[in-house]
Amino acid sequence: MTTNRRCFILSLVLICFLILSGCDTHTPISTFSIDSYDEETKIEIDTDNSQTEDNTSNEEHGYSIKAKTYLYNDSKMVILDVTNNTNANHTIKITGKYYDRSNTLIKTETKEFEGFYSGYQNYFLFKPDINFEKFDYSIEVESYDDTCYASSIKLSVPKIEKTRSCITELQIQGDFQKYPTLVVYISGGNNSDIDLIAHSHIILFNENGTIVGYKSHTPKILANTPHGIDFDGWELYQSTEEFKDWPEELQGTLSAVVCIDKITCP
């Protein structure tokens, strides 16, 4: 074997090694599964749009609502899992109430979602950024006869990638160097004929079920956009020092929940 041929083969091996060694910079993110809830309720919807709470009611006549409280950055947040089990489309209004230890109401928060179509399941996030002891909620339902754009929108969090990016705080000080960064990518799709805005929240969990990241997100998704296009990046973690291993809380399998408050037209 000639020296030139040997060098050529070694170069190919080196290139293959570099390519393979970079494959671990992308880590898939799955959809988080909430295995157990703090509270599960079925709410019947009468013809006059009033609600009655009945844990033994027929799901086909109402809504299924499940609540789970999580701790993030020393404060609580609540995820409501809401499913429309009726055969009709609605506008729903959910009012969340936060109480202190003495059972005194300290804050009220309302979310209104137009076009919550029959069979639709969605997560709602209640994050008051205050300390509270108890959370309660009520739901109001009205018939909805317009276009249900929720059926056209899809949001997902497919992967996290190790890359390099500027750090905003350092940029302000004149440092435009790119540092090691973990970026969470957000994908979306819109199969309607008009542009839509998804008012949403992204919650990232590690494999222990602990919340390790949160982002409020309001993307404008253009009409006829096929799902799977990475249209936004979330800089979850940055360091001024090189790192080989990811932070301990981000190691292992990561998963995400997408909560959509409402969908509007620009």
Secondary structure, 3 states (H helix, E strand, C coil): CCHHHHHHHHHHHHHHHHHHHCHHHEEEEEECCCCCCCEEEEEEECCCCCEEECCCCCHHHEEEEEEEEEEECCEEEEEEEEEECCCCCEEEEEEEEEECCCCCEEEEEEEEEEEECCCCEEEEEECCCCCCCEEEEEEEEEECCCCCHHHCEEEEEEEEEEEEEECHHHHHCCCCCEEEEEEEEEEEEECCCCCEEEEEEEEEECCCCCEEEEEEECCEECCCEEEEEEEEEEEEEECCCCCCCCCHHHCCCEEEEEEEEEEECC
